[in-house]
């Protein structure tokens, strides 16, 4: 006996495995998601590098290793792409209102880019002081 409630099966539309190849925007989204692996890998590399700061020979040997240099050359454009796409998304995620008016999204993105460049300049200045 049923109590008057009929059970219906939820329709789940089949999704092909290559759905992200159908549009350029989908493909670029998947590339961006893939770049997070390079960001994670580079963060692990920086932790390894920091662990060798006490031993200067091991520190410089790690930096001169051809495999490490090749990985950094590959990781740099991936990390830059990840950062640029993230900063381009900030005006869509971070909506700021000033009274009744919405702050211009270009201003929000520009502020984030300016902060990125300022932090990079400070890091470059610190690194150049210790050369």
C-alpha atoms as a printed R data frame, in Angstrom:
    type eleno elety resid chain resno      x      y       z
1   ATOM     1    CA   UNK     A     1  0.000  0.000   0.000
2   ATOM     2    CA   UNK     A     2  1.118  3.491  -0.712
3   ATOM     3    CA   UNK     A     3  0.150  6.523   1.251
4   ATOM     4    CA   UNK     A     4 -0.757  8.571  -1.809
5   ATOM     5    CA   UNK     A     5  2.804  9.667  -2.580
6   ATOM     6    CA   UNK     A     6  4.241  8.460  -5.828
7   ATOM     7    CA   UNK     A     7  7.967  8.252  -6.113
8   ATOM     8    CA   UNK     A     8  9.477  9.712  -9.218
9   ATOM     9    CA   UNK     A     9 12.941  9.088 -10.412
10  ATOM    10    CA   UNK     A    10 15.075 12.187 -10.820
11  ATOM    11    CA   UNK     A    11 16.157 12.766 -14.399
12  ATOM    12    CA   UNK     A    12 19.901 13.166 -14.718
13  ATOM    13    CA   UNK     A    13 20.927 14.372 -18.119
14  ATOM    14    CA   UNK     A    14 23.898 12.398 -19.438
15  ATOM    15    CA   UNK     A    15 27.064 14.470 -19.597
16  ATOM    16    CA   UNK     A    16 29.728 13.506 -22.118
17  ATOM    17    CA   UNK     A    17 33.295 13.380 -20.825
18  ATOM    18    CA   UNK     A    18 34.442 15.902 -23.403
19  ATOM    19    CA   UNK     A    19 31.839 18.566 -22.494
20  ATOM    20    CA   UNK     A    20 34.607 21.076 -21.804
21  ATOM    21    CA   UNK     A    21 35.870 20.859 -25.387
22  ATOM    22    CA   UNK     A    22 32.595 22.155 -26.840
23  ATOM    23    CA   UNK     A    23 33.133 25.867 -26.106
24  ATOM    24    CA   UNK     A    24 36.223 28.016 -25.734
25  ATOM    25    CA   UNK     A    25 34.988 29.409 -22.403
26  ATOM    26    CA   UNK     A    26 34.597 25.868 -21.027
27  ATOM    27    CA   UNK     A    27 38.070 24.946 -22.236
28  ATOM    28    CA   UNK     A    28 39.637 28.044 -20.681
29  ATOM    29    CA   UNK     A    29 37.827 27.259 -17.427
30  ATOM    30    CA   UNK     A    30 39.325 23.768 -17.379
31  ATOM    31    CA   UNK     A    31 42.791 25.151 -18.175
32  ATOM    32    CA   UNK     A    32 42.412 27.539 -15.258
33  ATOM    33    CA   UNK     A    33 41.408 24.680 -12.981
34  ATOM    34    CA   UNK     A    34 44.423 22.685 -14.189
35  ATOM    35    CA   UNK     A    35 46.774 25.561 -13.368
36  ATOM    36    CA   UNK     A    36 45.894 25.213  -9.679
37  ATOM    37    CA   UNK     A    37 48.027 22.046  -9.700
38  ATOM    38    CA   UNK     A    38 51.016 24.132 -10.763
39  ATOM    39    CA   UNK     A    39 50.266 26.676  -8.039
40  ATOM    40    CA   UNK     A    40 50.191 23.857  -5.488
41  ATOM    41    CA   UNK     A    41 53.382 22.327  -6.877
42  ATOM    42    CA   UNK     A    42 55.183 25.639  -6.755
43  ATOM    43    CA   UNK     A    43 54.050 26.203  -3.164
44  ATOM    44    CA   UNK     A    44 55.498 22.807  -2.240
45  ATOM    45    CA   UNK     A    45 58.718 23.739  -4.056
46  ATOM    46    CA   UNK     A    46 58.945 26.979  -2.052
47  ATOM    47    CA   UNK     A    47 58.476 25.009   1.173
48  ATOM    48    CA   UNK     A    48 61.286 22.654   0.121
49  ATOM    49    CA   UNK     A    49 63.432 25.653  -0.700
50  ATOM    50    CA   UNK     A    50 62.716 27.279   2.652
51  ATOM    51    CA   UNK     A    51 63.638 24.061   4.471
52  ATOM    52    CA   UNK     A    52 67.120 24.258   2.940
53  ATOM    53    CA   UNK     A    53 67.832 27.858   3.931
54  ATOM    54    CA   UNK     A    54 70.051 26.685   6.790
55  ATOM    55    CA   UNK     A    55 72.353 24.773   4.431
56  ATOM    56    CA   UNK     A    56 73.469 27.249   1.771
57  ATOM    57    CA   UNK     A    57 75.125 24.569  -0.389
58  ATOM    58    CA   UNK     A    58 71.948 22.475  -0.555
59  ATOM    59    CA   UNK     A    59 69.943 25.654  -1.199
60  ATOM    60    CA   UNK     A    60 72.034 26.701  -4.209
61  ATOM    61    CA   UNK     A    61 72.328 23.112  -5.477
62  ATOM    62    CA   UNK     A    62 68.532 22.828  -5.539
63  ATOM    63    CA   UNK     A    63 68.207 26.111  -7.428
64  ATOM    64    CA   UNK     A    64 70.827 25.093 -10.022
65  ATOM    65    CA   UNK     A    65 69.317 21.685 -10.710
66  ATOM    66    CA   UNK     A    66 68.224 21.590 -14.406
67  ATOM    67    CA   UNK     A    67 65.005 19.756 -13.547
68  ATOM    68    CA   UNK     A    68 64.079 22.450 -11.014
69  ATOM    69    CA   UNK     A    69 64.855 25.176 -13.557
70  ATOM    70    CA   UNK     A    70 62.701 23.436 -16.182
71  ATOM    71    CA   UNK     A    71 59.833 23.044 -13.720
72  ATOM    72    CA   UNK     A    72 60.027 26.725 -12.812
73  ATOM    73    CA   UNK     A    73 59.965 27.724 -16.487
74  ATOM    74    CA   UNK     A    74 56.829 25.604 -16.937
75  ATOM    75    CA   UNK     A    75 55.197 26.740 -13.685
76  ATOM    76    CA   UNK     A    76 55.703 30.482 -14.216
77  ATOM    77    CA   UNK     A    77 53.253 30.952 -17.128
78  ATOM    78    CA   UNK     A    78 50.758 28.638 -15.448
79  ATOM    79    CA   UNK     A    79 50.875 30.588 -12.182
80  ATOM    80    CA   UNK     A    80 50.661 33.929 -14.018
81  ATOM    81    CA   UNK     A    81 47.647 32.670 -16.014
82  ATOM    82    CA   UNK     A    82 46.001 31.464 -12.808
83  ATOM    83    CA   UNK     A    83 46.613 34.816 -11.123
84  ATOM    84    CA   UNK     A    84 45.361 36.899 -14.062
85  ATOM    85    CA   UNK     A    85 42.177 34.858 -14.431
86  ATOM    86    CA   UNK     A    86 41.592 35.034 -10.687
87  ATOM    87    CA   UNK     A    87 42.036 38.812 -10.643
88  ATOM    88    CA   UNK     A    88 39.713 39.141 -13.644
89  ATOM    89    CA   UNK     A    89 37.029 37.271 -11.692
90  ATOM    90    CA   UNK     A    90 37.198 39.502  -8.625
91  ATOM    91    CA   UNK     A    91 34.753 42.167  -9.915
92  ATOM    92    CA   UNK     A    92 32.161 39.434 -10.490
93  ATOM    93    CA   UNK     A    93 32.622 37.956  -7.035
94  ATOM    94    CA   UNK     A    94 33.320 41.124  -5.064
95  ATOM    95    CA   UNK     A    95 30.453 43.510  -5.685
96  ATOM    96    CA   UNK     A    96 30.909 46.737  -3.742
97  ATOM    97    CA   UNK     A    97 28.137 49.252  -3.265
98  ATOM    98    CA   UNK     A    98 28.651 52.877  -2.355
99  ATOM    99    CA   UNK     A    99 25.253 54.012  -1.257
100 ATOM   100    CA   UNK     A   100 22.876 53.188  -4.106
101 ATOM   101    CA   UNK     A   101 25.619 53.024  -6.729
102 ATOM   102    CA   UNK     A   102 27.690 50.005  -7.609
103 ATOM   103    CA   UNK     A   103 31.437 50.598  -7.712
104 ATOM   104    CA   UNK     A   104 32.821 50.250 -11.236
105 ATOM   105    CA   UNK     A   105 34.083 46.673 -11.748
106 ATOM   106    CA   UNK     A   106 37.153 48.007 -13.563
107 ATOM   107    CA   UNK     A   107 38.104 49.896 -10.423
108 ATOM   108    CA   UNK     A   108 37.897 46.718  -8.357
109 ATOM   109    CA   UNK     A   109 40.056 44.772 -10.821
110 ATOM   110    CA   UNK     A   110 42.526 47.657 -11.120
111 ATOM   111    CA   UNK     A   111 42.897 47.812  -7.331
112 ATOM   112    CA   UNK     A   112 43.691 44.104  -7.227
113 ATOM   113    CA   UNK     A   113 46.208 44.375 -10.065
114 ATOM   114    CA   UNK     A   114 47.814 47.359  -8.354
115 ATOM   115    CA   UNK     A   115 48.125 45.389  -5.107
116 ATOM   116    CA   UNK     A   116 49.653 42.463  -7.025
117 ATOM   117    CA   UNK     A   117 52.248 44.701  -8.658
118 ATOM   118    CA   UNK     A   118 53.007 46.484  -5.384
119 ATOM   119    CA   UNK     A   119 53.594 43.219  -3.515
120 ATOM   120    CA   UNK     A   120 55.745 41.961  -6.405
121 ATOM   121    CA   UNK     A   121 57.793 45.161  -6.358
122 ATOM   122    CA   UNK     A   122 58.376 44.858  -2.610
123 ATOM   123    CA   UNK     A   123 59.471 41.229  -3.006
124 ATOM   124    CA   UNK     A   124 61.827 42.167  -5.861
125 ATOM   125    CA   UNK     A   125 63.259 44.980  -3.746
126 ATOM   126    CA   UNK     A   126 63.847 42.623  -0.801
127 ATOM   127    CA   UNK     A   127 65.483 40.016  -3.041
128 ATOM   128    CA   UNK     A   128 67.712 42.611  -4.698
129 ATOM   129    CA   UNK     A   129 68.909 43.815  -1.295
130 ATOM   130    CA   UNK     A   130 70.279 40.351  -0.449
131 ATOM   131    CA   UNK     A   131 72.117 39.746  -3.734
